[in-house]
Amino acid sequence: MPIVDGLAAWYSADSIYAAASEGFTWFDLSGNDRHAFQGSSLNQPIQQSTSILNDQNFLYFDGVDDFLVVPDTFMIGTVFIVAQYDQAENTFSSPKGLLSALNGGSSNSLLLVGQGGTSVFYGTYFSPSNQQHNDFIGTNYSPFDQWKISRLSRPSNILELGALVIGRDRNNNGRNWKGGVAELIIFDYNLNPEEIQAIDDYLQEKYSPSIDIPNEINVSDFCPVKIGASGFLDYTWSTSETSDSIFISNSGTYSVQATTTFNTSKADTFTVTFPGTFINSFNLCTNTDSLYTPNLESFEVTWQDGSTDPNYLITEGGEYSLTVTDSEGCTYQSDTLVVTEDFYSTEVELIEHPVFCLGNELYLNSGFAEAETYTWSTGEETAFIAPSESGEYWVEATNANGCVGRDTVDVDIAGAAPFVEFNTGTACENNAVVFTDMTFDEGSGIVDQEWVFGPFEGPQGPDTVQGQTVAYTFPETGAYPIELTVLLANGCSGTGRDTVVVNPLPLVGFNDDAVIPCAGNEVAYESQSGVPGNGTITGYSWLFGNGSTDTGIVGTTVFENLGVNTVQLTVTTLAGCVDSLMRSVVVLGSPVAEFSFDPVCVGMPTVFEEDVDTSESGAVFYNWQFGDGFFSNFPNTSHVYAQAGLYNVQLTATGNDFGGAGCVDKIIKQVRVYDAPTGAVVTSDGCLGDGVLFTDLTQPAVQGGVADTMDTREWVLPFGYGQGPITVGGDSVQVWVGAEAGSYLVQLNFETAAGCTGSASANVDVLGVPEASFTLPVPEVAPPFVVVPQNTSTDAQGYVWLMNGEVVSTDAEPELAFADSGVYVVMLVATNSLGCNDTTAQEVAVINPVYDLGLVDIRYSVSGSRLALRAVLSNNGNVAIRKFRMAVQLGLSGNTDQVMDFEIAPGEVKEFTLPQDFEYLASRDLPYVCMVVGLEPLVEVDLENNSLCIGLQKEKAVFIDPYPNPTSGFVKLGFVLPSAGRVSLRISDSSGREVDSFSYGLGKGYSLKDYDLSGFSEGVYFIRYGFLGEEVVKRVVVVN
């Protein structure tokens, strides 16, 4: 076993134990002790062997009730099993289990079970692409009776199996396997290709039989010998026979190729040798003989002429054969021996020169072509010798068959022969080649020069030309022998030989018919030239009618003008042969391609508009290639792309011939087709009165690094306040202030620059807010003091109190401390469970209270005997007066003293009607009334203005005490006049010195004037009022 790591179980039919009393055990060779077992002798398979499996053992399951169980848990990744189904028909009549789980449904427990038809059922364990039976990938198990190496694998995940059954479908009796199982190997992981190949090689080597034919088979007689092999599906012999054995009657090398049961091939080559040494043919030199000895002395031999001698003397050419009979009576008829007689010895002849000169050569005039070796009388062994002295010379020449020819010649040297030399120009087909004799005349003078141009053999024979310099045109390409014989005046001659290779002219051509020259555009012509016989071109020269030139296989130029022009190509070969070709071409006008488009959204038509300049080309033919395999031939067109992406759109405009051979211009532009972006929005909840936030997070589609930007947005509340819809804006980040608390659906509708539309929605909550409120009963006392506010907020659960911007408490109703006089801003921030808040604030003025209630006037009315009184009161202090004491003395007739509930604000003058009237008789009662007011227990700063008496017979003016008092600036002066008139005022200091005097013209009733005392020194001042002869003095204090 080549692989042991990850081996879960390994069963080989060699390793079993079977006993009737102890059951049948198929041993696990992996070392994991997962043994397969069958306790019942009725259900046990039988161990057998077969030559098909290289005489290896296998277990035969009867198809009725044989099976084995492995009770252990398995992790199964890759399975190998060597098995066959013993049935000639290739159809499973019902499920037949080869390998399965012990329990479970058919969808998840069958590993390898035959089902109807030719296939094996795979359940969910081994898909068809992960099964291989011999060389077939898939579930087809036919032919059934052929042994197979099956491989099953699970590349995605490893299978855990509770128990394994071999030879039956789970626990279903009657679904038993009929056939053999030789070996089962299970790995707990998915093997890689190299590991799979290693296991397959192991099984092939073990179970595939070998072709055991000896390499050398020597036969002692001539009876046919039988050669054969066994254990294979089919055979192919080198004799074309296909049986498992053949009979061989002739010596030779033979081969056989056989197919194993696993559809693999095996081959062998062997040699069979019968007695005797036989040859088919040989050459016999004329006037010689050869003894043919086939080494058949122990056999009966009969030759073609009836001779029975085992050896045969051959003296001439002809056909010979023999028949051999061995002691068993087997005969062998030899092939015909063909003997060819070689007459080379009679054909050898040396050349004889009419005049032999020093420098002339001896060589064979006949037999030269066949000669392979030479032996000269001089000891030289070359094809040519140059004798240096007169005498007899001989040569023996031997050909390829070993036949020897001999010839002798007498040499009489008459003088020195010239050493012939000549030079040759470039030899090209159909061009005259110039040859010039360059021979030195040895001082004797040249009298004749004869050129012989081959071929020397053939029906036409050579051409002969005289002269020192000659020109000769060879009829066609090829290698031509040339001889120049130079005759000197002394009669000596010399011959120079050479071979001239006549090279072919190039076949010049270029693609002028495929090229459309267009004015102003570069045009390229490509050479289509060649040289016969795969010759090489070394140079290209282009000459254009516009005067330009170029070199190379491609020649380019620009024809600026329309009309007829020329192109000429000259080609030079490696051999120096030159030829050229000129063509006339018509230069046409070119269109200038251009088009426009807009990027679009996928599924929308992209509109393409041409803008081709046709001023020189005339009418054009349009071809649009949209980059996705579609095209159009309309000038202006549109196209709908099925998928988003980048598309290279090409417009080809062909002029002159409307789609034919016209000038072409192309332009390619990249079209971006965008996917509609998926809308994405986020919202942030907000409190009522604050703004809620809508944010567009839609990611634009990108093609080629260019984004499809957003063109328009519309934020809509489809249901508004239950009425809807409401459009609230179009920014990427939109703030909206809801007028009512509640949950709202927000929808974003958008359109991109490419026309892609979409929408997205989300919910946003406008959260309710509490209502912050409080009352603050500030006492009218001098600070410091503490006040507890009354918190009247609603829908709140958290509170923050601030005084002049600083947090002082988070209680619902804290104690607020006022340490000094001044203005305090008390603020309450109330927060509800949603985190929303409301704020309210009050401004509180904390002062040192000044109390001063002044009785300004007493007014009355008489009705019969009843007197109604009204008091004109002034609050000269800085805090409100809400309650005061009033005592009334009416002449001598009566008094009253009571507490009055009546509010007078600081600086306010109010007329107060007493709640009861009085009995008054002018004849009885004194004609006056007196009143006294007071704020006890409060301490007033001025008690002098708390009492007043008036007569009841006339009206008089009333002057209100100045306030504020004391003062550092302006003071208010109040007047109550019974009638309109002028009031005079004189101001004097405490020493009686008058410091100011002035007067006011006032109307009847109440009047108030401001008087500036800021320029006065500190001290007490007296203001003297005068009206209609009546004077009243008021006191005022000035402080700085």
HUMO-V104639 format. One record per run of one state. SS is the DSSP state (H for helix, E for strand, C for the rest). FROM is the first residue (numbers start at 1). LEN is the number of residues. Records with the same first field share a line. If there is no record, write none. Layout:
# HUMO-V104639
SS = FROM-LEN / FROM-LEN
This chain:
# HUMO-V104639
C = 1-6 / 13-3 / 20-3 / 27-9 / 39-2 / 44-2 / 54-2 / 63-5 / 71-3 / 77-1 / 86-6 / 93-3 / 102-4 / 115-2 / 118-1 / 122-6 / 134-2 / 138-2 / 141-7 / 154-5 / 162-2 / 167-1 / 169-7 / 177-1 / 188-5 / 208-8 / 219-6 / 229-5 / 238-7 / 249-3 / 260-5 / 274-7 / 286-4 / 294-6 / 304-7 / 315-3 / 321-1 / 326-5 / 334-3 / 343-1 / 347-2 / 351-5 / 359-3 / 363-1 / 367-6 / 377-8 / 386-5 / 399-5 / 412-1 / 417-5 / 425-3 / 429-3 / 438-8 / 454-9 / 467-2 / 474-4 / 489-4 / 504-2 / 508-2 / 511-1 / 515-3 / 519-3 / 528-2 / 532-5 / 545-4 / 552-2 / 559-4 / 574-4 / 589-3 / 593-2 / 597-3 / 602-3 / 611-2 / 614-6 / 626-5 / 633-4 / 641-4 / 656-8 / 675-6 / 685-1 / 688-3 / 697-5 / 704-2 / 708-2 / 718-8 / 730-3 / 738-4 / 753-4 / 768-3 / 772-2 / 776-9 / 789-1 / 792-2 / 795-3 / 804-2 / 810-5 / 819-3 / 832-5 / 847-4 / 852-1 / 864-2 / 876-5 / 891-3 / 905-4 / 914-4 / 920-8 / 935-5 / 941-6 / 952-6 / 964-3 / 968-2 / 978-3 / 990-4 / 1003-2 / 1013-6 / 1028-2 / 1039-2
E = 7-6 / 16-4 / 23-4 / 36-3 / 46-5 / 56-7 / 68-3 / 74-3 / 78-8 / 92-1 / 96-6 / 110-5 / 117-1 / 119-3 / 131-3 / 136-2 / 140-1 / 148-6 / 159-3 / 164-3 / 168-1 / 176-1 / 178-10 / 216-3 / 225-4 / 234-4 / 245-4 / 252-8 / 265-9 / 281-5 / 290-4 / 300-4 / 311-4 / 318-3 / 322-4 / 331-3 / 337-6 / 349-2 / 356-3 / 362-1 / 364-3 / 373-4 / 385-1 / 391-8 / 404-8 / 413-4 / 422-3 / 428-1 / 432-6 / 446-8 / 463-4 / 469-5 / 478-11 / 493-11 / 506-2 / 510-1 / 518-1 / 522-6 / 530-2 / 537-8 / 549-3 / 554-5 / 563-11 / 578-11 / 592-1 / 595-2 / 600-2 / 605-6 / 613-1 / 620-6 / 631-2 / 637-4 / 645-11 / 664-11 / 681-4 / 686-2 / 691-6 / 702-2 / 706-2 / 710-8 / 726-4 / 733-5 / 742-11 / 757-11 / 771-1 / 774-2 / 785-4 / 790-2 / 794-1 / 798-6 / 806-4 / 815-4 / 822-10 / 837-10 / 851-1 / 853-11 / 866-10 / 881-10 / 894-11 / 909-5 / 918-2 / 928-7 / 940-1 / 947-5 / 958-6 / 967-1 / 970-8 / 981-9 / 994-9 / 1005-8 / 1019-9 / 1030-9
H = 41-3 / 51-3 / 106-4 / 128-3 / 193-15 / 344-3 / 512-3
